[in-house]
């Protein structure tokens, strides 16, 4: 197996192991290791995936600021290159992922709390107190996650020094 192929396969496996789309990671790896910008057709050919699949995953990578679109004079199609600041990509993905999941959990907890307050059943007060205690613990963790995500840029800066 060539070095490039091994690198792409390894990054795809790594990304998949942490819950990312394998093809997204392979596209990033290809662009990262390739010295010249590539078109979606070039990427698809190199990875053996359809242009449609490449296009969808390039959009995700653009959202993460992981790739840059390059315009070349004399070409009507776009070319792409990798953002080489891997730490920035990882921290931004971590920040947005944590925020998104925290918001979902906060919304669910809010619904649960409303159900507890508006319950017409004469539930055991001890059980309601238990639920409320558990929800409070989760809310405390969410506050810490929020604090962490708000300070990721500072952490990123400190780690780069």
C-alpha positions as CSV (number, residue, x, y, z in Angstrom):
1,X,0.0,0.0,0.0
2,X,1.3,3.4,-0.9
3,X,2.1,6.0,1.8
4,X,-0.7,8.3,0.5
5,X,-3.3,5.4,0.5
6,X,-2.2,4.3,4.0
7,X,-2.4,7.9,5.3
8,X,-5.9,8.3,3.9
9,X,-7.1,5.0,5.2
10,X,-5.7,5.7,8.7
11,X,-7.3,9.1,8.9
12,X,-10.6,7.7,7.7
13,X,-10.5,4.9,10.4
14,X,-9.5,7.4,13.1
15,X,-12.3,9.8,12.2
16,X,-14.8,7.0,12.1
17,X,-13.7,5.8,15.5
18,X,-14.6,9.1,17.0
19,X,-18.0,9.3,15.3
20,X,-17.1,11.3,12.1
21,X,-18.0,10.3,8.6
22,X,-15.3,8.2,7.1
23,X,-15.5,9.7,3.6
24,X,-15.3,13.3,5.1
25,X,-12.1,12.3,6.9
26,X,-10.7,10.6,3.8
27,X,-11.3,13.7,1.6
28,X,-9.6,15.9,4.2
29,X,-6.7,13.5,4.4
30,X,-6.3,13.4,0.6
31,X,-6.4,17.2,0.4
32,X,-4.0,17.5,3.4
33,X,-1.4,15.2,2.0
34,X,-1.6,16.3,-1.7
35,X,0.6,19.3,-2.6
36,X,-1.8,20.6,-5.3
37,X,-5.4,21.6,-5.1
38,X,-7.8,19.0,-6.4
39,X,-11.2,19.1,-8.1
40,X,-14.2,17.1,-6.9
41,X,-13.7,14.8,-9.9
42,X,-10.0,14.3,-8.9
43,X,-11.0,13.5,-5.3
44,X,-13.7,11.1,-6.4
45,X,-11.4,9.3,-8.7
46,X,-8.6,9.1,-6.1
47,X,-11.0,7.7,-3.4
48,X,-13.3,5.7,-5.6
49,X,-16.4,7.5,-4.6
50,X,-19.0,9.4,-6.6
51,X,-18.8,13.1,-7.4
52,X,-22.1,13.5,-5.6
53,X,-20.7,12.0,-2.4
54,X,-17.6,14.1,-2.8
55,X,-19.7,17.3,-3.2
56,X,-21.9,16.6,-0.2
57,X,-18.8,15.9,2.0
58,X,-16.9,18.9,0.7
59,X,-19.8,21.1,1.8
60,X,-19.4,19.6,5.3
61,X,-15.7,20.3,5.3
62,X,-16.3,23.9,4.1
63,X,-18.7,24.4,7.1
64,X,-16.0,23.2,9.4
65,X,-13.5,25.5,7.7
66,X,-11.4,22.4,7.0
67,X,-11.0,23.0,3.3
68,X,-10.6,26.1,1.1
69,X,-12.1,26.6,-2.3
70,X,-9.5,27.7,-4.9
71,X,-10.4,29.4,-8.1
72,X,-7.9,28.8,-10.9
73,X,-7.7,31.1,-13.9
74,X,-8.9,29.4,-17.0
75,X,-11.0,26.7,-15.2
76,X,-14.7,26.8,-14.7
77,X,-14.7,24.2,-11.9
78,X,-13.6,24.6,-8.3
79,X,-10.5,23.2,-6.7
80,X,-10.0,22.5,-3.1
81,X,-7.1,22.4,-0.7
82,X,-7.0,21.5,3.0
83,X,-6.8,24.1,5.8
84,X,-3.6,22.9,7.5
85,X,-4.5,24.3,10.9
86,X,-5.7,21.0,12.2
87,X,-5.9,22.2,15.8
88,X,-8.3,25.0,14.8
89,X,-10.5,22.5,12.9
90,X,-10.6,20.1,15.8
91,X,-11.4,22.8,18.4
92,X,-14.1,24.4,16.2
93,X,-15.7,21.0,15.6
94,X,-15.5,20.2,19.3
95,X,-17.0,23.6,20.2
96,X,-19.9,23.3,17.8
97,X,-20.5,19.7,18.5
98,X,-20.7,20.2,22.3
99,X,-22.9,23.3,21.9
100,X,-25.3,21.5,19.6
101,X,-25.6,18.5,21.9
102,X,-25.9,20.6,25.1
103,X,-28.7,22.6,23.5
104,X,-30.6,19.4,22.7
105,X,-30.2,18.1,26.2
106,X,-31.2,21.5,27.7
107,X,-34.4,21.4,25.7
108,X,-35.2,17.8,26.7
109,X,-34.6,18.6,30.4
110,X,-36.8,21.6,30.1
111,X,-39.6,19.4,28.8
112,X,-39.1,16.9,31.6
113,X,-39.2,19.6,34.2
114,X,-42.5,20.9,32.7
115,X,-44.0,17.4,32.9
116,X,-42.9,17.1,36.5
117,X,-44.5,20.4,37.4
118,X,-47.8,19.8,35.5
119,X,-48.2,16.2,36.4
120,X,-51.8,15.5,37.6
121,X,-50.9,12.2,39.1
122,X,-50.2,12.1,42.7
123,X,-46.7,10.8,42.3
124,X,-44.6,10.1,45.3
125,X,-42.9,13.3,46.4
126,X,-39.8,11.4,47.1
127,X,-39.6,10.2,43.4
128,X,-40.2,13.8,42.1
129,X,-37.5,15.0,44.5
130,X,-35.2,12.3,43.1
131,X,-35.9,13.3,39.5
132,X,-35.3,17.0,40.3
133,X,-32.0,16.2,42.0
134,X,-30.8,14.2,38.9
135,X,-31.9,16.9,36.6
136,X,-30.0,19.5,38.7
137,X,-26.8,17.4,38.4
138,X,-27.1,17.2,34.6
139,X,-27.8,21.0,34.5
140,X,-24.6,21.6,36.5
141,X,-22.6,19.5,34.0
142,X,-24.2,21.4,31.1
143,X,-23.1,24.7,32.8
144,X,-19.5,23.4,32.9
145,X,-19.7,22.3,29.3
146,X,-21.0,25.7,28.3
147,X,-18.1,27.4,30.2
148,X,-15.7,25.0,28.5
149,X,-17.0,25.8,25.0
150,X,-17.0,29.5,25.7
151,X,-13.3,29.3,26.5
152,X,-12.1,26.9,23.8
153,X,-10.6,29.8,21.9
154,X,-8.5,30.6,24.9
155,X,-7.4,27.0,25.4
156,X,-6.6,26.8,21.7
157,X,-4.4,29.9,22.0
158,X,-2.6,28.6,25.1
159,X,-1.9,25.2,23.4
160,X,-0.4,26.9,20.4
161,X,2.2,28.8,22.4
